[in-house]
């Protein structure tokens, strides 16, 4: 095996192990419900304050999109902007490396 590909193969094995571990633990948990940090954090603060979840009002109100399609669109837009930014940074680094040669 070429030493050039060791890091890539090691990363691939690590990703596959992580996915397998995630699937294994979720099968053990059974009916595990996954919630976002906003939901979990709000319920934990309400629990610590001795309030019911209905009585708890967050300091900063959270906007909820009118439909699931809009929420998915905004999430995809966020991912696209992040991908463009990451691609630009790597392209800039590659251009700087080629320019200095």
C-alpha positions as CSV (number, residue, x, y, z in Angstrom):
1,X,0.0,0.0,0.0
2,X,1.3,3.4,-0.9
3,X,2.0,5.6,2.1
4,X,0.2,8.4,0.1
5,X,-3.2,6.8,0.7
6,X,-2.8,5.8,4.3
7,X,-4.5,8.9,5.7
8,X,-7.4,8.6,3.3
9,X,-7.9,4.9,4.1
10,X,-7.6,5.6,7.9
11,X,-10.3,8.3,7.6
12,X,-12.6,6.1,5.6
13,X,-12.3,3.3,8.2
14,X,-12.9,5.8,11.1
15,X,-16.0,7.1,9.3
16,X,-17.3,3.6,8.7
17,X,-16.7,2.6,12.4
18,X,-18.5,5.8,13.6
19,X,-21.5,5.0,11.4
20,X,-21.6,1.4,12.5
21,X,-21.3,2.5,16.2
22,X,-24.1,5.0,15.7
23,X,-26.4,2.4,14.1
24,X,-25.5,-0.2,16.8
25,X,-26.3,2.2,19.6
26,X,-29.5,3.4,18.0
27,X,-30.7,-0.2,17.6
28,X,-30.0,-0.8,21.3
29,X,-31.9,2.3,22.4
30,X,-35.0,1.2,20.5
31,X,-37.5,4.1,20.4
32,X,-35.0,6.8,20.9
33,X,-36.3,10.3,20.0
34,X,-33.8,12.7,18.6
35,X,-34.4,16.4,19.3
36,X,-32.5,19.5,18.6
37,X,-30.5,21.4,21.1
38,X,-33.2,24.1,21.4
39,X,-35.8,21.6,22.5
40,X,-33.5,19.7,24.9
41,X,-32.1,22.9,26.4
42,X,-35.5,24.5,26.9
43,X,-36.9,21.4,28.6
44,X,-33.8,21.1,30.8
45,X,-34.0,24.8,31.9
46,X,-37.7,24.4,32.6
47,X,-36.9,21.3,34.7
48,X,-34.2,23.1,36.7
49,X,-36.4,26.1,37.2
50,X,-39.3,24.0,38.4
51,X,-41.6,25.0,35.6
52,X,-43.6,22.9,33.1
53,X,-42.5,23.1,29.5
54,X,-45.7,25.0,28.6
55,X,-44.9,27.7,31.2
56,X,-41.3,28.2,30.1
57,X,-40.8,31.2,27.9
58,X,-37.4,31.6,26.3
59,X,-35.6,34.9,26.6
60,X,-35.2,35.3,22.8
61,X,-38.2,34.1,20.9
62,X,-37.5,31.5,18.2
63,X,-38.9,31.9,14.7
64,X,-40.5,28.8,13.2
65,X,-40.9,28.7,9.5
66,X,-44.4,28.4,8.2
67,X,-43.9,25.0,6.6
68,X,-41.5,22.1,6.4
69,X,-40.6,23.0,2.8
70,X,-39.4,26.4,3.7
71,X,-37.4,25.0,6.6
72,X,-35.7,22.4,4.3
73,X,-35.0,25.2,1.7
74,X,-33.4,27.4,4.3
75,X,-31.3,24.5,5.6
76,X,-30.2,23.6,2.0
77,X,-29.4,27.3,1.4
78,X,-27.2,27.4,4.6
79,X,-25.4,24.2,3.4
80,X,-24.8,25.6,0.0
81,X,-23.4,28.9,1.3
82,X,-21.1,27.0,3.7
83,X,-20.0,24.7,0.8
84,X,-19.2,27.7,-1.4
85,X,-17.2,29.3,1.4
86,X,-15.2,26.2,2.2
87,X,-14.6,25.7,-1.6
88,X,-13.4,29.3,-1.9
89,X,-11.0,28.9,1.1
90,X,-9.5,25.7,-0.3
91,X,-9.2,27.3,-3.8
92,X,-7.5,30.3,-2.3
93,X,-5.0,28.1,-0.4
94,X,-4.3,26.1,-3.6
95,X,-3.8,29.3,-5.6
96,X,-1.5,30.7,-3.0
97,X,0.5,27.4,-3.0
98,X,0.8,27.4,-6.8
99,X,1.7,31.1,-6.9
100,X,4.6,30.7,-4.5
101,X,6.2,28.0,-6.6
